[in-house]
């Protein structure tokens, strides 16, 4: 019995369980939020036991933990003053689990050399599967699970959740970072997956996600452009451009979704090249009177206007976490497009729900991210090439995750938070190595 107890509670056994749980989070992510969140909670509970058992003070006593603790304390207190405290507290009360999840990633990167290799191969398999499944859905209207596409939108294995493009645009940069952290010499494979994912995201009909993965594609090719890779980059770029052009020329629905609709929705068809009224792009009844561009669409601009009015009504503390949906019908904030679950923009959500204090926290995060990116771009010889590329990929992904000027998901959403803090976990390890070389 003593032997069994020693085996179960040994560091190696618990670490392996944690690796399995992290792998399961990645594998089950397309199935919906329940399973990955369940595995996340289990991993956090096990890590908490390991934290106490091994007295791992460096994961507790550092400026990252202090920053998160102050932020967490703020959103908890803020929730008590929301119009529906219980609803707000459901979201903010257990939010700490995501930061603990990022520490699990950091801990495993420190303690288990095989962890980053295992996660690379698991993530590679899932990314390839999501690509194949989504492309299959494009050509057959149903994916491998029988999930149907929705007109000009694809969901792949995510069923009714139209986030396959968003998922790939976030996971592919992380996959490439892991490739370089492992010092794998497979540039053709990872650049090919980047091109394939870019095409899949375009087919998905998610315009913001396509813009994100396109930006990362150019960034990645720019930082890896050298004599050895020039030919591969040139060929891949030609394949990508020709593929996108072929889709646009042969698929009218994709052309309308990715080109016509955004031009008309933003109201920049000044020369009537696309005949927006003829294409029946959804607009308000007086859209022809608007002589200026709008923020992505009249609906997005309506959400943002309502959020800014909420901010001006409670500028210091905001309305409380996840309270936008409960205030959007208030006559003080209401407009034709005001009501939705969240403002669909990170900056608007933070200002409306967390006020200026929440905005200060966001500014600190942005300062740290951009500072790290600039430092990694400038320091050419401090670390080896592979670590530098991995760092830049993580930095650039965080820039995209916290980008303020495009539509975005609900920041406190469990599903999205898993990706945020998975990336932050790798960032914590990379930053520590950058400053302390450990």
FENZIPE-V427119 format. One record per helix or strand of 3 or more residues. SS is the DSSP state (h for helix, s for strand). FROM is the first residue (numbers start at 0). TO is the last residue. If there is no record, write none. Layout:
# FENZIPE-V427119
ss/from/to
SS/FROM/TO
SS/FROM/TO
This chain:
# FENZIPE-V427119
ss/from/to
h/1/7
h/10/30
h/32/53
h/56/58
h/62/79
h/84/91
h/95/110
h/114/139
h/155/157
h/163/180
h/186/203
h/206/222
h/229/249
h/251/264
h/286/288
h/297/312
h/323/326
h/345/377
h/384/400
h/413/435
